[in-house]
């Protein structure tokens, strides 16, 4: 297929481009490079452009005629979304609507959307399945929940088929060492911890050590970036086979604590890691773990890299390289 990857120069998008190319697809990447890196796009056709530019989108679809679209171009920082809700709703909702409307204009009706566990908010129970109530606690989570509802409406009105994938914590790096996390600023725990191990950062702050968890630190579900991308590939196949619009939670189904991340990083790197304990952050649940049974059953998807040491080792390989 010819697949358009929007935001394909970013962390998840670039890994997705590589996997699509390896699977034999014809890949187009659209990215404005505000957060992505041109050299992370390892093949296919690259177009520098923005979802806010409808003329750019019209030209792209007219010239290249993609058959399906994967969307990775959202803003993702929770704290920033609280301070700047306007840009989150503009980019994550309005700009995505631009894309959907151009897709409809060119009769492209297969769409895979990066959603988030943030649509659920504070969990009533764990592991979290797709039936869990939706109570997003910040503009980032609300922007994704709004888009999920819009996609449901588009399906009803226009037979526009989509798969929404709710990520828990994307982690790790390309096992072959070609790609990894390059956020600026970095906000994800594993790369932050490894930057302390490599000497790029003085210490890692741990927010709260008195949660109701085995070691008192927050527990999260870390899913390897390659497994995340393989779920998108499975979702593409699902839509190609005539699958209906659907939503899936993506995670390992295994929770690892902040302390376990730090201990594993020490083991993998062989380095000391200085920890600074700080107060809890508002809105941080004690445990967030995914129930991914639905994705495994319907998409025939199975995570391959479920061991924390493997996830951290691949991230450390990338950190040492860069």
Secondary structure, 3 states (H helix, E strand, C coil): CEEEEECCCCHHHHHHHHHHHHCCCEEEEEECCCCCCHHHCCCCEEEECCCCCHHHHHHHHHHHCCCEEEECCCCCCHHHHHHCHHHHHHHHHHHHHHHHHHHHHCCCCEEEEEEEHHHCCCCCCCCECCCCCCCCCCHHHHHHHHHHHHHHHHHHHHCCEEEEEEECEEECCCCCCCCCCCCCCCCCHHHHHHHHHHCCCCCEEEECCCCCCCCCCCEEEEEEHHHHHHHHHHHHHHHHCCCCCEEEEECCCCEEEHHHHHHHHHHHHCCCCCEEEECCCCCCCCEECECCHHHHHHCCCCCCCCCHHHHHHHHHHHHHHC
